[in-house]
Amino acid sequence: MKQRTTLRGFTLIELLVVIAIIAILIALLLPAVQQAREAARRSTCKNNLKQIGLALHNYHDTHQLFPYATANPGNCIPADPNATITNHTGWLYLLPFMDQANLYNQFNFSAATGQHNKTSNTLAGGSSITTGNAQLGTNIIPILLCPSDDGGSTYSGADTNYGTGVANSARTSYGFSVTTGEYWGGNCTYWVNESKTNRTMFGANSKCKIRDIKDGTSNTVAVAETTLDVDDGECQIWAASSHVGMGVMLKASRGINEFRCCTWRTPPNAQFQPGRLGEWGEPGSTHTGGMHVLLADGAVRFISENIDTNTRLNLANISDGNPLGEF
């Protein structure tokens, strides 16, 4: 007589337990996947700054000085009353050292790259030539964008206050380290007129050399991160300075990763948007806890948003003679 085999399936309770276990495993796995992806993006961001550091030093080797942050910006009264407004940025001159020689060769350096002209001085090349340069500024440079930042990579407007006069001007996640005195009021302090103890590596018409960095190249910030979107104003574009766009102010009074805005709101600083800095030109990033900086020696460091204020200020200055704390 053949013995019958009884097949037993899952009970409903067992099936629910299996589904619950799978759900728990997925819930545990997803954050790990997201963290791995962010770690990769953060690594790319760090590598971008390393490449910028190589470009800066190759430029210095070729020309015996670093490029300026911006030249004859239209937001300042030129040091030379007869000078024309160019709004050039240092990124233009680094293009050949960032595998962008073809783009570099298309620029007309006798003309301005942006139409912002707050003063009554002449705009170099006139608006028609400027528009040609400005159109080139719509090219997105991958090395100038942090992949962790989901903000817009272009400025959609075409006004002369924040854009270059054409739509889709390309933004940058990084800015040359500048002082706070190079933005407002028309009478901007040009780099050569700043006190040596207050100078940063870059500025308006700056011409810094390695020998000028008395505090040491490993103790001085050259380039810092900023966010692609800000609450008050606009992020800088890479091809031209305008109402903003002269660089990143590591010495900003509000510090790193200040996502609250603005003092003129009621109540003050009522808006809080993590990953979107409150003001243009401020240092910060979408990375948790701080941001990357490129030091003058080419090293890239991640500095905490809780860094001591004096240490942050000393990192910005090139020759203040102050001892540097831990960072």
C-alpha positions in Angstrom: 0.0 0.0 0.0 1.5 3.4 -1.1 1.9 6.0 1.7 0.3 9.3 1.0 2.5 12.5 1.4 0.8 15.5 2.8 2.1 18.9 1.4 1.9 21.7 4.0 1.9 25.3 2.8 2.5 28.6 4.7 0.0 29.7 7.2 -1.3 33.2 6.9 0.7 34.2 10.1 3.9 32.7 8.7 3.4 34.6 5.4 2.9 37.9 7.3 6.0 37.3 9.4 8.1 36.7 6.3 6.7 39.9 4.7 7.4 41.8 7.9 11.0 40.6 7.9 11.6 41.5 4.3 10.1 45.0 5.0 12.5 45.5 7.9 15.5 44.4 5.8 14.5 46.8 3.1 14.1 49.6 5.7 17.6 48.9 7.0 19.1 48.6 3.5 17.7 51.9 2.0 19.5 54.3 4.4 22.7 52.4 3.8 22.3 52.7 0.1 21.6 56.4 0.4 24.7 56.9 2.6 26.8 55.0 0.1 25.6 57.2 -2.7 26.2 60.4 -0.7 29.7 59.2 0.3 30.4 58.8 -3.5 29.0 62.3 -4.3 31.0 63.8 -1.4 34.1 62.1 -2.7 33.5 63.6 -6.1 33.0 67.0 -4.6 36.3 66.6 -2.8 38.0 65.5 -6.0 36.6 68.6 -7.8 38.4 70.8 -5.3 41.6 68.9 -5.7 41.4 69.4 -9.5 40.8 73.1 -8.9 43.9 73.2 -6.6 46.0 71.6 -9.3 44.7 74.2 -11.8 45.5 77.1 -9.5 49.1 75.9 -8.9 49.7 75.2 -12.6 48.5 78.7 -13.3 50.8 80.0 -10.7 53.7 78.1 -12.1 52.9 79.5 -15.6 52.2 83.1 -14.6 54.0 83.5 -11.2 50.9 84.5 -9.4 47.3 83.3 -8.8 44.4 84.7 -10.9 42.1 87.3 -9.3 38.7 86.5 -8.0 37.3 89.2 -10.3 38.6 92.0 -12.5 37.1 95.5 -12.7 33.8 94.3 -11.3 30.8 96.5 -12.2 29.6 96.4 -8.6 32.6 98.5 -7.6 34.0 101.9 -8.6 37.2 100.9 -10.5 40.5 101.8 -8.8 41.4 103.5 -12.1 38.7 106.0 -13.1 39.5 105.4 -16.7 39.3 101.6 -16.4 36.5 99.8 -18.2 34.1 97.3 -16.6 35.0 93.7 -17.5 33.4 91.6 -14.8 35.9 88.8 -15.5 36.4 86.1 -13.0 39.4 83.9 -12.2 37.6 80.8 -13.4 38.0 82.1 -17.0 41.8 82.0 -16.7 41.7 78.5 -15.1 39.8 77.0 -18.0 42.9 75.8 -19.9 44.1 74.1 -16.7 40.7 72.4 -16.2 40.6 70.7 -19.7 38.5 73.5 -21.1 41.0 75.1 -23.4 38.5 75.1 -26.3 36.0 77.1 -24.3 38.8 79.5 -23.2 39.8 80.2 -26.7 36.3 81.3 -27.6 36.2 84.2 -25.1 37.0 87.7 -26.1 39.0 89.0 -23.2 38.9 92.5 -24.5 35.2 92.5 -23.7 33.2 92.1 -20.5 31.7 88.8 -19.6 28.7 90.2 -17.9 26.6 93.4 -18.3 26.4 94.4 -14.7 27.5 98.0 -14.5 26.4 99.7 -11.3 28.7 102.7 -11.9 28.9 105.1 -14.8 32.1 103.6 -16.2 32.3 102.1 -19.7 31.4 98.5 -20.2 34.3 96.9 -22.1 33.4 95.8 -25.6 29.8 97.1 -25.4 26.7 95.1 -24.8 26.7 93.3 -28.2 30.2 91.8 -27.6 29.4 91.2 -24.0 26.4 89.1 -25.0 28.7 86.8 -27.0 30.9 86.2 -23.9 27.8 85.9 -21.7 26.4 83.2 -24.0 29.6 81.2 -23.5 29.0 81.5 -19.8 25.9 79.2 -20.2 28.3 76.2 -20.6 28.1 74.0 -17.5 31.5 73.1 -16.1 31.1 69.8 -14.2 34.2 70.3 -12.1 32.6 73.5 -10.7 29.5 71.7 -9.5 29.2 69.6 -6.3 27.0 66.6 -7.1 25.6 66.5 -3.6 23.8 69.8 -4.2 20.4 69.4 -6.0 20.1 73.2 -6.5 19.7 74.6 -10.0 22.9 74.5 -12.0 21.9 77.6 -14.0 20.4 81.0 -13.3 17.3 81.1 -15.4 16.9 84.9 -15.6 18.6 87.2 -18.0 18.8 90.4 -15.9 22.1 92.2 -15.3 21.9 92.2 -11.5 22.5 88.5 -10.9 22.9 86.9 -14.4 25.1 88.0 -17.2 22.4 89.4 -19.4 21.4 86.1 -20.9 19.3 83.3 -19.7 20.7 80.0 -18.3 24.0 81.4 -17.0 25.8 78.5 -15.4 26.4 78.5 -11.6 29.3 77.2 -9.5 29.3 75.4 -6.1 32.7 76.9 -5.3 34.1 80.4 -4.8 37.4 82.0 -4.3 38.1 83.1 -0.7 37.4 86.9 -0.5 36.9 89.4 2.2 33.6 91.0 3.1 34.6 94.4 1.8 34.3 93.6 -1.9 30.5 93.5 -2.4 28.5 96.5 -1.3 28.4 100.3 -1.6 30.2 100.9 -4.9 33.5 101.9 -3.1 34.6 98.3 -2.8 38.0 97.7 -1.3 40.4 96.4 -4.0 42.8 93.7 -2.9 45.9 95.9 -3.2 44.3 98.5 -0.9 43.4 96.0 1.8 45.6 95.9 4.9 48.0 92.9 4.7 46.6 91.5 8.0 43.1 91.5 6.5 43.8 90.1 3.1 42.4 86.8 1.8 44.0 85.0 -1.1 41.6 86.5 -3.7 39.7 89.7 -4.2 38.9 92.4 -6.7 41.9 92.7 -9.0 43.9 90.6 -6.7 47.4 89.4 -7.6 48.4 87.1 -4.8 51.6 85.1 -5.0 52.7 82.2 -2.8 55.2 84.4 -1.1 52.3 86.6 0.0 50.8 83.8 2.1 52.9 84.5 5.2 50.7 82.3 7.5 51.5 79.2 5.4 49.8 77.6 2.5 48.5 74.7 4.7 46.9 77.3 7.0 45.1 79.4 4.4 41.8 78.7 2.5 41.9 79.3 -1.2 38.5 78.1 -2.3 35.3 77.3 -0.3 32.0 75.7 -1.0 28.6 77.5 -1.2 25.2 76.3 -2.1 23.6 76.6 -5.6 20.4 78.0 -4.2 20.3 80.7 -1.5 17.3 82.4 0.2 18.3 86.0 -0.2 19.8 86.9 -3.6 21.4 84.4 -6.0 24.3 82.1 -6.1 27.3 83.2 -8.1 27.8 82.2 -11.8 31.2 81.1 -12.9 31.8 83.3 -16.0 31.2 86.8 -14.6 30.7 88.8 -11.4 27.6 90.8 -11.2 25.6 92.0 -8.2 27.2 89.0 -6.5 29.8 86.5 -7.7 33.1 87.8 -6.4 33.6 84.7 -4.3 32.8 83.1 -0.9 33.3 85.1 2.3 34.7 82.6 4.8 34.8 85.6 7.2 31.1 86.2 6.9 29.6 87.1 10.3 27.0 84.3 10.1 29.4 81.5 9.8 29.2 78.1 8.0 25.9 76.4 7.0 23.7 79.3 8.1 20.4 78.2 6.6 18.2 80.8 8.4 17.2 84.0 6.6 16.7 86.9 6.9 17.3 89.8 9.3 14.7 91.9 7.5 11.9 89.2 7.9 9.3 89.4 10.6 10.3 87.9 12.9 14.0 88.1 12.0 15.6 84.9 10.6 12.2 83.2 10.5 12.9 81.2 7.3 14.9 77.9 7.8 15.8 75.8 4.8 18.5 73.2 5.4 20.8 72.9 2.3 19.9 76.4 1.1 22.1 79.2 2.6 20.4 82.3 3.9 22.6 84.8 2.0 24.7 84.8 -1.2 28.4 84.6 -0.8 28.2 82.7 2.5 30.2 79.5 3.1 28.4 76.2 3.4 27.2 73.1 1.6 24.6 70.4 1.5 27.0 68.0 3.2 25.9 67.2 6.8 27.9 69.1 9.4 30.1 71.3 7.4 31.8 71.9 4.1 34.9 71.3 2.0 37.6 73.9 1.6 40.7 73.9 -0.7 43.8 75.1 1.1 46.5 77.1 -0.6 48.8 74.1 -0.6 46.3 72.1 -2.7 45.0 69.9 0.2 41.2 69.6 0.7 39.8 69.5 4.2 36.3 69.2 5.6 35.7 71.7 8.3 32.9 71.6 10.8 30.1 74.1 10.9 30.9 74.4 14.6 34.4 75.5 14.0 35.7 78.2 16.4 35.0 81.7 14.9 38.6 82.9 15.4 40.0 79.8 13.7 37.6 80.3 10.7 38.7 84.0 10.4 42.4 83.0 10.7 41.9 80.4 7.9 40.7 83.1 5.6 43.5 85.6 6.2 46.8 85.1 4.4 49.1 87.2 6.7 47.5 88.0 10.0 50.2 86.2 12.1 47.6 84.7 14.4 48.1 81.1 15.6 45.7 78.7 14.1 43.5 76.5 16.3 42.3 73.0 15.5 40.1 72.5 12.4 
